[in-house]
């Protein structure tokens, strides 16, 4: 089979992680999520703990609500004062994504991968969503939250992801024009959604001339 990447963008509680794992298992490829932090750490020499710390601290800040720094492929050199900036940490994750896409097929969740890899015809970009009530119930079950805690968590995560995406891409997170597929995961469940994406991939790959 031709080399491919499936880039999953998701609303909190839509089930992207289990769906991504099912896809990767069925297709016999790697599944990447937060382990990209480790790979970016190995590539940059910046500690994985720092990547994770910046990732978490940025979620708590106003950064993504008030600023924008669209990714352009630039890597800030170690001698720069901005080497450990949020932008450069994103840049290294993007660099790792591109290097992975050069050598293997894989499924990835988040990290604005659909934008980072947007110029590659073998990338399938997918936006996964579900009714808010379904997302809340899923988080209640997965994280042992009360209903109110789950509502707060889902809204907070979606607000962060929306800001993160716009900050690094200059695009609107929910704009369907950014994706090849937009799927309500509640309609088919995790297994059915994975199968739909796999079927789409097979048809799409037949149309790519390399």
C-alpha positions as CSV (number, residue, x, y, z in Angstrom):
1,X,0.0,0.0,0.0
2,X,1.1,3.5,-0.7
3,X,2.5,5.6,2.2
4,X,-0.2,7.8,4.0
5,X,-0.9,9.8,7.0
6,X,-4.3,10.1,8.8
7,X,-4.4,13.4,10.8
8,X,-7.2,13.5,13.3
9,X,-8.5,16.8,14.7
10,X,-11.1,16.4,17.4
11,X,-13.5,18.0,19.8
12,X,-12.9,16.9,23.4
13,X,-14.9,13.7,24.1
14,X,-15.4,12.7,20.5
15,X,-13.3,9.5,20.9
16,X,-10.4,10.4,18.7
17,X,-7.8,8.5,20.7
18,X,-9.6,5.1,20.7
19,X,-10.6,5.6,17.1
20,X,-7.0,6.5,16.2
21,X,-5.7,3.4,17.9
22,X,-8.3,1.2,16.2
23,X,-7.3,2.7,12.8
24,X,-3.6,2.2,13.5
25,X,-4.0,-1.4,14.5
26,X,-6.2,-2.2,11.5
27,X,-3.8,-0.6,9.1
28,X,-0.6,-1.9,10.8
29,X,0.9,1.5,11.4
30,X,2.1,3.7,14.3
31,X,-0.3,5.8,16.4
32,X,1.1,9.1,17.6
33,X,-0.4,11.4,20.2
34,X,1.5,13.0,23.1
35,X,4.5,10.7,22.3
36,X,5.4,13.4,19.7
37,X,6.6,15.4,22.7
38,X,9.2,12.7,23.3
39,X,10.3,12.5,19.7
40,X,10.5,16.3,19.5
41,X,12.6,16.3,22.7
42,X,15.0,13.8,21.1
43,X,15.3,15.9,18.0
44,X,15.8,19.2,19.7
45,X,17.7,18.3,22.8
46,X,15.0,20.1,24.9
47,X,13.8,17.9,27.8
48,X,10.5,16.1,27.4
49,X,9.5,17.5,30.8
50,X,9.9,21.0,29.5
51,X,7.8,20.3,26.4
52,X,5.1,18.9,28.6
53,X,5.3,21.8,31.1
54,X,5.0,24.4,28.3
55,X,2.2,22.4,26.8
56,X,0.3,22.5,30.1
57,X,1.1,26.1,31.1
58,X,0.0,27.4,27.7
59,X,-3.4,25.8,28.2
60,X,-3.8,27.9,31.4
61,X,-2.6,31.2,29.7
62,X,-4.3,33.8,27.6
63,X,-1.8,33.3,24.8
64,X,-4.0,31.6,22.3
65,X,-6.8,34.0,22.8
66,X,-4.9,37.1,22.1
67,X,-2.0,36.2,19.7
68,X,-1.2,34.4,16.5
69,X,2.1,33.0,15.2
70,X,1.3,31.0,12.1
71,X,3.8,28.1,11.6
72,X,6.0,28.6,8.5
73,X,8.5,25.8,8.9
74,X,11.2,27.9,10.7
75,X,13.3,26.5,13.5
76,X,14.7,28.9,16.0
77,X,18.4,28.2,16.7
78,X,19.7,27.2,20.2
79,X,21.6,30.5,20.6
80,X,18.3,32.5,20.3
81,X,16.5,33.8,23.4
82,X,13.3,32.3,21.9
83,X,14.7,28.8,21.6
84,X,12.5,27.6,24.4
85,X,9.5,29.6,23.3
86,X,6.1,27.9,22.8
87,X,6.4,28.6,19.0
88,X,9.7,26.8,18.8
89,X,8.4,23.8,20.7
90,X,5.6,23.7,18.2
91,X,8.1,24.0,15.4
92,X,10.0,21.0,16.6
93,X,6.9,18.9,16.8
94,X,6.1,20.0,13.2
95,X,9.6,19.1,12.1
96,X,9.2,15.6,13.6
97,X,5.8,15.2,11.9
98,X,7.3,16.0,8.5
99,X,10.2,13.7,9.1
100,X,7.9,10.9,10.1
101,X,5.7,11.5,7.0
102,X,8.8,11.2,4.8
103,X,9.5,7.7,6.0
104,X,6.4,5.9,7.2
105,X,2.6,5.7,7.3
106,X,0.9,6.6,10.6
107,X,-2.1,8.0,12.4
108,X,-1.8,11.1,14.5
109,X,-4.1,13.0,16.8
110,X,-4.0,16.7,17.2
111,X,-0.9,19.0,17.0
112,X,-2.4,20.8,14.0
113,X,-1.0,18.0,11.9
114,X,-3.5,18.5,9.1
115,X,-2.0,22.1,8.7
116,X,1.6,21.1,9.1
117,X,1.3,18.3,6.5
118,X,-1.2,20.2,4.3
119,X,0.9,20.1,1.1
120,X,1.2,16.3,1.0
121,X,-1.5,14.7,-1.2
122,X,-1.3,11.4,0.8
123,X,-2.5,13.1,4.0
124,X,-6.1,12.4,5.0
125,X,-7.4,15.2,7.3
126,X,-10.4,14.3,9.5
127,X,-12.4,16.3,12.0
128,X,-14.1,14.3,14.7
129,X,-17.0,15.6,16.7
130,X,-20.1,14.5,18.6
131,X,-23.0,16.0,20.4
132,X,-21.8,17.9,23.5
133,X,-23.9,15.6,25.8
134,X,-22.2,12.5,24.4
135,X,-18.8,14.1,24.9
136,X,-19.6,15.0,28.5
137,X,-20.8,11.5,29.3
138,X,-17.7,10.0,27.8
139,X,-15.5,12.2,29.9
140,X,-17.6,11.3,33.0
141,X,-16.9,7.6,32.4
142,X,-13.3,8.0,31.4
143,X,-12.2,10.4,34.1
144,X,-14.6,9.7,36.9
145,X,-15.9,13.3,36.7
146,X,-19.2,14.6,38.0
147,X,-21.5,15.9,35.3
148,X,-20.6,19.5,36.1
149,X,-16.9,18.7,36.2
150,X,-17.1,17.0,32.8
151,X,-19.1,20.0,31.3
152,X,-16.4,22.4,32.5
153,X,-13.5,20.1,31.3
154,X,-15.0,19.6,27.8
155,X,-15.6,23.3,27.3
156,X,-12.2,24.3,28.6
157,X,-10.4,21.8,26.3
158,X,-12.3,22.8,23.3
159,X,-11.6,26.5,24.0
160,X,-7.8,25.7,24.2
161,X,-7.8,23.5,21.1
162,X,-9.6,26.2,19.1
163,X,-7.1,28.8,20.2
164,X,-4.1,26.5,19.7
165,X,-5.2,25.7,16.1
166,X,-5.9,29.3,15.2
167,X,-2.7,30.6,16.8
168,X,-0.4,28.2,14.9
169,X,-2.3,27.9,11.6
170,X,-4.3,31.2,11.1
171,X,-7.3,29.1,10.3
172,X,-10.6,28.3,12.0
173,X,-10.6,25.0,13.9
174,X,-14.2,24.0,13.0
175,X,-14.1,25.2,9.4
176,X,-15.0,22.0,7.4
177,X,-13.0,23.3,4.4
178,X,-9.8,22.4,6.4
179,X,-10.7,18.7,6.3
180,X,-11.3,15.9,3.9
181,X,-13.8,14.3,6.3
182,X,-16.0,15.6,9.1
183,X,-17.6,12.9,11.1
184,X,-20.1,12.8,14.0
185,X,-18.6,9.8,15.9
186,X,-21.8,9.2,17.7
187,X,-23.5,8.0,14.5
188,X,-21.3,5.0,14.0
189,X,-19.4,4.5,17.2
190,X,-15.6,4.1,17.5
191,X,-15.3,0.9,15.4
192,X,-17.7,2.2,12.7
193,X,-16.0,5.6,12.5
194,X,-12.6,3.9,12.1
195,X,-14.0,1.7,9.4
196,X,-15.4,4.8,7.5
197,X,-12.1,6.5,7.6
198,X,-10.3,3.4,6.5
199,X,-12.7,3.0,3.5
200,X,-12.2,6.6,2.6
201,X,-8.4,6.2,2.8
202,X,-8.5,3.2,0.4
203,X,-10.5,5.1,-2.2
204,X,-8.4,8.2,-1.8
205,X,-5.1,6.3,-2.2
206,X,-6.3,4.8,-5.5
207,X,-6.5,8.3,-6.9
208,X,-3.0,9.4,-5.9
209,X,-0.6,8.7,-8.8
210,X,2.5,7.7,-6.8
